[in-house]
Amino acid sequence: MRIDVITIFPGYLAPLREALLGRAIGAGLVDLAVHDLRSWTRDVHQAVDDSPYGGGPGMVMRPQVWGEALDAVLALDERPARIVVPTPAGRPFTQATAQAWTGEERLVFACGRYEGIDQRVVDDARRRDLPVDEVSIGDYVLVGGEVAVLVMVEAVVRLLPGVLGNPASAQQDSFSDGLLEGPAYTRPEVWRGLAVPEVLRSGNHAKIARWRRDRALERTAQRRPDLLAALPEDALDDADRAF
Ligand SMILES: Nc1c(O)cccc1[N+](=O)[O-]
């Protein structure tokens, strides 16, 4: 998978070359290229924004600069690309989104700042039949899309074949089965008077699996009843329903 990120703060994306993601790049599983949007400005001030039509606070990012940047970056590689625009006004980015994007040959992230990118940039891409997703990582206000790109790239790349040491762990993650993960424990057996639940030390794999499933159901019901309600009809078996 090739990942391109267009931003006015390239340094913000430096963490993408650390740890797991850095190893994926080193192993050739991911190609990452970060581009400074200001490279496509033509004025001495390298202006990337302007006042909003209709008035209002803040500035809007200019379509000319973004249009030239996206055209140039897309032309760098012939692989088909999905353009991703992080925005608080986007559809929710979920584990299902991350899973779906693992099938993409290329992702091009457009990081907006200020009050966002002139809408015509997305409209122009869509009318050219370029796949464009406007997505949100959460209902809170960030200063720009760069942090959201860090989140989304990690969520996607960790799912790519060969990235995680143990592929099974991606299957047991929270959300992979629609539920939150339950509590986890490691040594010592007792810590500050708190003992590891006995079932986890029993060696009885069936009982352990049932206990873990019950804790996941319990935690999901308490913290995210919306996830429980969204489960497909056949996702819960009789033992789950008895819980
Ligand atoms: N929430 C937010 C924002 O305020 C600015 C850019 C991107 C996002 N987001 O992806 O959630």
The ligand as a MOL file (V3000), in Angstrom:
LIG
                    3D

  0  0  0     0  0            999 V3000
M  V30 BEGIN CTAB
M  V30 COUNTS 11 11 0 0 0
M  V30 BEGIN ATOM
M  V30 1 N -12.6190 16.4740 14.4750 0
M  V30 2 C -11.7470 16.8800 13.4350 0
M  V30 3 C -11.3560 18.2320 13.3300 0
M  V30 4 O -11.8440 19.1300 14.2460 0
M  V30 5 C -10.5070 18.6610 12.3120 0
M  V30 6 C -10.0350 17.7330 11.3890 0
M  V30 7 C -10.4040 16.3800 11.4680 0
M  V30 8 C -11.2600 15.9520 12.4880 0
M  V30 9 N -11.6380 14.5670 12.5680 0 CHG=1
M  V30 10 O -11.1870 13.7440 11.6830 0
M  V30 11 O -12.3920 14.1250 13.4730 0 CHG=-1
M  V30 END ATOM
M  V30 BEGIN BOND
M  V30 1 1 1 2
M  V30 2 1 2 3
M  V30 3 2 2 8
M  V30 4 1 3 4
M  V30 5 2 3 5
M  V30 6 1 5 6
M  V30 7 2 6 7
M  V30 8 1 7 8
M  V30 9 1 8 9
M  V30 10 2 9 10
M  V30 11 1 9 11
M  V30 END BOND
M  V30 END CTAB
M  END
